[in-house]
Amino acid sequence: MDLDELREHFASMEIPVEDAPDPVVVQRKKAVRLTADDVVLIKQLLAERVPQKSIAAEFGVSAGCISSICRGRTWSHIGG
């Protein structure tokens, strides 16, 4: 089915507004990009034994992201 056929298909569907399902609102978190300076600071905080969850919350990233930095799986080329 090409794009025009798909448009025709949906245009031909008549759903009364009162019967239409509520629209689903999906909010995605804005992707956070860490900078090299951020990673240096994160590594310093890790060395000071600051909890990974706290660091993650401060930088707006997941705890898994901080764990990957801590274990050297990511950003291993940046010292700290």
Rosetta blueprint (number, residue, H / E / L):
1 M L
2 D L
3 L H
4 D H
5 E H
6 L H
7 R H
8 E H
9 H H
10 F H
11 A H
12 S H
13 M L
14 E L
15 I L
16 P L
17 V H
18 E H
19 D H
20 A L
21 P L
22 D L
23 P L
24 V L
25 V L
26 V L
27 Q L
28 R L
29 K L
30 K L
31 A L
32 V L
33 R L
34 L L
35 T L
36 A H
37 D H
38 D H
39 V H
40 V H
41 L H
42 I H
43 K H
44 Q H
45 L H
46 L H
47 A H
48 E L
49 R L
50 V L
51 P L
52 Q H
53 K H
54 S H
55 I H
56 A H
57 A H
58 E H
59 F H
60 G L
61 V L
62 S L
63 A H
64 G H
65 C H
66 I H
67 S H
68 S H
69 I H
70 C H
71 R H
72 G L
73 R L
74 T L
75 W L
76 S L
77 H L
78 I L
79 G L
80 G L
